[in-house]
């Protein structure tokens, strides 16, 4: 890898204006803010970035803006996942062409491929690019579709650039088994912000954390404390972060993180419909949570 993929990676939101058009200036502003906060990497056009509501051309454009704004200061790892293999290849090749450091590819959704079909899907994408490809298991958002342990091990052993996984299963046993059964240099990132401390203690490479959009110092603090051997400090920071992750339930995913960004003065805007803004009561509760966490 040209730049080591590890640490705290922010799942960047995609800002929209009042007409639901991409607000590129706002996207640049948020990326500059995140880099200034010290995050190690950017994960654009993922679930938090509403990739499901974006056209292929919009996803490509946002990848390019992220790489441009990062300017080599942090690594960029866009989500190039989709339903059809040919689309994932096209997006992954585009990411490599524009200078992304790696790609993370969510499993197909709506359909329910077998493990052999998933193996062939990831193999085709890995064979189409030279940059690292990381899987992205998010069964809650993909109708239960995910790479199982045997398929992950097979891919990690047979494909040199199948380099890791973002695991958003929320299952610590699964995450632990991935770490145990894959090669030592296989990068395992936890995708549940409430599990960062536990995952790091188990040997994870880092976290892809939506909450680091608004609470980067807290999330980075957990990572730094663990690596400095300050485990009690890390636990306390994880406890402080937990209510922000739990606050995701105040609205339909992924609106809450956008509401939080708006509250701290960053131009995240709204989600594309059918997702609507949260209620005034929910906003009041979110503001209280952010204040108690020291974000506001």
C-alpha positions as CSV (number, residue, x, y, z in Angstrom):
1,X,0.0,0.0,0.0
2,X,1.3,3.4,-0.9
3,X,-0.2,4.9,2.2
4,X,-1.0,2.7,5.2
5,X,-4.7,2.2,5.7
6,X,-5.3,2.3,9.4
7,X,-6.8,4.5,12.2
8,X,-10.0,6.5,12.3
9,X,-11.7,6.9,9.0
10,X,-14.7,9.3,8.7
11,X,-17.8,8.1,6.8
12,X,-18.3,11.4,5.1
13,X,-21.8,12.8,4.5
14,X,-23.0,14.1,1.2
15,X,-24.4,17.6,1.5
16,X,-27.4,18.6,-0.6
17,X,-28.9,22.0,-1.2
18,X,-32.6,22.9,-0.8
19,X,-33.3,21.4,-4.2
20,X,-31.5,18.1,-3.3
21,X,-28.6,18.9,-5.6
22,X,-25.1,18.0,-4.4
23,X,-23.6,21.0,-2.6
24,X,-20.0,20.6,-3.7
25,X,-18.7,23.7,-1.8
26,X,-20.2,22.3,1.4
27,X,-18.7,18.9,0.7
28,X,-15.3,20.5,0.4
29,X,-15.8,22.5,3.6
30,X,-16.7,19.4,5.6
31,X,-13.7,17.5,4.2
32,X,-11.3,20.4,5.1
33,X,-12.9,20.4,8.6
34,X,-12.3,16.7,9.1
35,X,-8.7,16.9,7.9
36,X,-8.2,19.7,10.4
37,X,-9.6,17.6,13.2
38,X,-6.9,15.0,12.5
39,X,-8.8,12.0,11.1
40,X,-6.6,9.5,9.3
41,X,-8.8,8.8,6.3
42,X,-12.0,9.6,4.4
43,X,-14.7,7.2,3.4
44,X,-16.9,9.1,0.9
45,X,-20.1,7.8,-0.9
46,X,-20.7,5.1,1.7
47,X,-23.9,4.4,3.5
48,X,-23.6,7.6,5.6
49,X,-22.9,9.4,2.3
50,X,-26.2,8.3,0.8
51,X,-24.6,6.4,-2.0
52,X,-27.9,4.6,-2.6
53,X,-29.5,7.9,-3.5
54,X,-26.7,9.0,-5.9
55,X,-26.2,8.4,-9.6
56,X,-23.0,6.7,-10.8
57,X,-21.7,10.0,-12.2
58,X,-22.4,11.8,-8.9
59,X,-20.5,9.1,-7.0
60,X,-17.5,9.5,-9.4
61,X,-17.6,13.3,-9.0
62,X,-17.6,13.1,-5.2
63,X,-14.8,10.6,-5.2
64,X,-12.7,13.1,-7.2
65,X,-13.5,16.0,-5.0
66,X,-12.5,14.0,-1.9
67,X,-9.2,13.0,-3.4
68,X,-8.6,16.6,-4.5
69,X,-9.4,18.1,-1.1
70,X,-7.4,15.4,0.8
71,X,-4.4,16.3,-1.3
72,X,-2.4,13.5,0.2
73,X,-2.8,14.6,3.7
74,X,-5.1,11.7,4.6
75,X,-6.0,8.6,2.6
76,X,-9.2,8.3,0.7
77,X,-11.1,5.0,0.5
78,X,-14.5,5.4,-1.3
79,X,-17.3,2.9,-1.3
80,X,-17.6,1.4,-4.8
81,X,-20.1,-1.2,-3.9
82,X,-23.3,-1.8,-5.9
83,X,-25.6,-4.6,-7.1
84,X,-24.0,-5.4,-10.5
85,X,-20.4,-6.5,-10.7
86,X,-19.8,-4.5,-13.9
87,X,-20.8,-1.3,-12.1
88,X,-18.5,-2.0,-9.1
89,X,-15.6,-2.6,-11.6
90,X,-16.3,0.7,-13.3
91,X,-16.4,2.7,-10.0
92,X,-13.3,0.9,-8.6
93,X,-11.3,1.6,-11.8
94,X,-12.4,5.2,-11.7
95,X,-11.3,5.5,-8.1
96,X,-7.9,4.1,-8.9
97,X,-7.6,6.4,-11.9
98,X,-8.3,9.6,-9.9
99,X,-5.8,8.6,-7.2
100,X,-7.9,7.0,-4.4
101,X,-5.7,5.0,-2.0
102,X,-8.1,2.1,-1.7
103,X,-11.7,1.2,-2.2
104,X,-14.2,-0.4,0.1
105,X,-16.9,-2.3,-1.5
106,X,-20.3,-3.0,0.1
107,X,-21.8,-6.4,-0.7
108,X,-24.7,-6.4,-3.2
109,X,-28.1,-5.7,-1.8
110,X,-31.7,-6.4,-2.8
111,X,-30.5,-9.7,-4.4
112,X,-29.2,-12.5,-2.3
113,X,-26.0,-13.9,-3.9
114,X,-24.5,-17.2,-2.8
115,X,-21.1,-17.2,-1.2
116,X,-19.6,-18.5,-4.5
117,X,-21.2,-15.6,-6.3
118,X,-19.9,-13.2,-3.8
119,X,-16.4,-14.7,-4.1
120,X,-16.5,-14.3,-7.9
121,X,-17.9,-10.7,-7.5
122,X,-15.0,-9.6,-5.3
123,X,-12.5,-11.5,-7.3
124,X,-13.6,-9.7,-10.5
125,X,-13.2,-6.3,-8.9
126,X,-9.8,-7.1,-7.3
127,X,-8.6,-8.4,-10.7
128,X,-9.6,-5.1,-12.4
129,X,-7.5,-2.8,-10.2
130,X,-4.1,-2.7,-8.5
131,X,-5.1,-0.7,-5.4
132,X,-6.3,-2.4,-2.2
133,X,-9.9,-3.6,-2.1
134,X,-11.6,-3.9,1.2
135,X,-14.9,-5.6,1.7
136,X,-17.8,-3.9,3.5
137,X,-20.2,-6.1,5.4
138,X,-23.3,-4.3,6.5
139,X,-26.1,-6.9,6.8
140,X,-28.5,-4.5,8.4
141,X,-28.5,-2.4,5.2
142,X,-28.1,-5.2,2.6
143,X,-30.9,-7.5,3.5
144,X,-28.6,-9.8,5.4
145,X,-26.1,-10.3,2.6
146,X,-22.5,-10.5,3.8
147,X,-19.3,-12.4,3.2
148,X,-19.0,-15.2,5.6
149,X,-15.8,-16.1,7.3
150,X,-14.8,-18.9,5.0
151,X,-15.3,-16.7,1.9
152,X,-13.3,-13.9,3.5
153,X,-10.4,-16.2,4.4
154,X,-10.5,-17.6,0.8
155,X,-10.4,-14.1,-0.7
156,X,-7.6,-12.9,1.6
157,X,-5.4,-15.9,0.8
158,X,-6.0,-16.0,-3.0
159,X,-6.1,-12.3,-4.0
160,X,-3.1,-10.1,-3.1
161,X,-5.0,-6.8,-3.2
162,X,-8.0,-8.1,-1.2
163,X,-6.7,-6.2,1.8
164,X,-9.3,-5.9,4.5
165,X,-12.9,-5.3,5.6
166,X,-15.1,-2.8,7.2
167,X,-17.4,-4.9,9.4
168,X,-20.6,-3.2,10.4
169,X,-22.3,-6.4,11.6
170,X,-22.3,-5.2,15.1
171,X,-21.3,-8.8,16.2
172,X,-18.1,-8.9,18.2
173,X,-17.7,-12.6,17.7
174,X,-17.7,-12.2,13.9
175,X,-15.2,-9.4,14.0
176,X,-13.0,-11.3,16.4
177,X,-13.0,-14.4,14.1
178,X,-12.2,-12.3,11.1
179,X,-9.1,-11.0,12.9
180,X,-8.2,-14.4,14.1
181,X,-8.6,-16.2,10.8
182,X,-7.2,-13.8,8.3
183,X,-3.5,-13.0,7.6
184,X,-1.7,-10.6,10.0
185,X,-1.6,-7.8,7.4
186,X,-5.4,-8.0,6.7
187,X,-7.0,-4.7,7.7
188,X,-10.1,-5.1,9.9
189,X,-12.1,-2.0,10.6
190,X,-15.1,-1.9,12.9
191,X,-18.1,0.0,11.5
192,X,-20.0,0.3,14.7
193,X,-19.0,3.4,16.7
194,X,-20.1,1.8,20.0
195,X,-17.6,-1.0,19.5
196,X,-14.4,1.0,18.7
197,X,-12.6,0.3,22.1
198,X,-13.5,-3.4,22.1
199,X,-12.5,-3.8,18.4
200,X,-9.1,-2.1,18.9
201,X,-8.4,-4.2,22.0
202,X,-9.1,-7.3,19.9
203,X,-6.6,-6.1,17.3
204,X,-8.6,-4.2,14.7
205,X,-6.8,-1.7,12.5
206,X,-9.2,1.1,13.3
207,X,-12.8,2.2,12.7
208,X,-14.9,3.7,10.0
209,X,-16.9,6.0,12.2
210,X,-19.8,8.1,11.2
211,X,-19.7,9.9,14.6
212,X,-16.3,11.3,13.8
213,X,-18.1,13.8,11.5
214,X,-19.0,15.7,14.7
215,X,-16.9,14.1,17.4
216,X,-13.6,13.4,15.8
217,X,-11.6,14.3,18.9
218,X,-13.5,11.8,21.0
219,X,-13.1,9.0,18.4
220,X,-9.4,9.8,17.8
221,X,-9.0,10.0,21.6
222,X,-10.1,6.3,21.9
223,X,-7.7,5.2,19.2
224,X,-4.8,7.2,20.6
225,X,-5.5,6.0,24.2
226,X,-5.5,2.4,23.2
227,X,-2.3,2.7,21.3
228,X,-0.7,4.5,24.2
229,X,-1.8,1.8,26.7
230,X,-4.2,4.2,28.5
231,X,-7.1,1.7,28.6
232,X,-9.1,3.3,31.3
233,X,-9.0,6.6,29.4
234,X,-10.1,4.8,26.3
235,X,-13.0,3.2,28.0
236,X,-14.2,6.5,29.5
237,X,-14.0,8.1,26.0
238,X,-16.0,5.2,24.5
239,X,-18.7,5.7,27.2
240,X,-18.8,9.4,26.4
241,X,-19.2,8.6,22.6
242,X,-21.8,6.0,23.0
243,X,-24.9,8.3,23.3
244,X,-24.0,9.9,20.0
245,X,-24.1,6.5,18.2
246,X,-27.3,5.6,20.0
247,X,-28.8,9.0,18.9
248,X,-28.9,7.6,15.3
249,X,-32.3,6.2,16.4
250,X,-33.7,9.7,16.6
251,X,-34.5,9.7,12.9
252,X,-34.3,7.6,9.8
253,X,-30.8,6.7,8.7
254,X,-28.7,8.7,7.8
255,X,-30.4,12.0,8.7
256,X,-29.2,12.3,12.4
257,X,-25.5,12.8,11.5
258,X,-26.5,15.5,9.1
259,X,-28.6,17.2,11.8
260,X,-25.7,17.0,14.2
261,X,-23.3,18.6,11.6
262,X,-25.8,21.4,11.0
263,X,-25.9,22.0,14.7
264,X,-22.2,22.5,15.0
265,X,-22.2,24.9,12.1
266,X,-21.2,22.7,9.2
267,X,-23.4,22.8,6.0
268,X,-24.6,19.2,5.8
269,X,-28.1,20.2,4.7
270,X,-30.8,17.6,4.4
271,X,-31.1,14.1,3.1
272,X,-32.6,13.2,-0.3
273,X,-36.2,12.2,0.1
274,X,-37.9,10.1,1.2
275,X,-35.8,10.7,4.3
276,X,-37.1,13.7,6.1
277,X,-35.6,16.0,8.9
278,X,-36.1,14.8,12.4
279,X,-38.8,16.3,14.7
280,X,-38.2,19.3,16.9
281,X,-38.3,17.1,20.0
282,X,-35.7,14.9,18.4
283,X,-33.6,17.9,17.6
284,X,-33.8,19.0,21.2
285,X,-32.7,15.6,22.4
286,X,-29.8,15.5,19.9
287,X,-28.7,18.9,21.0
288,X,-28.7,17.7,24.6
289,X,-26.6,14.6,23.7
290,X,-24.1,16.7,21.7
291,X,-23.8,19.2,24.6
292,X,-23.2,16.5,27.2
293,X,-20.5,14.9,25.0
294,X,-18.7,18.3,24.8
295,X,-19.4,18.6,21.0
296,X,-21.6,21.7,21.4
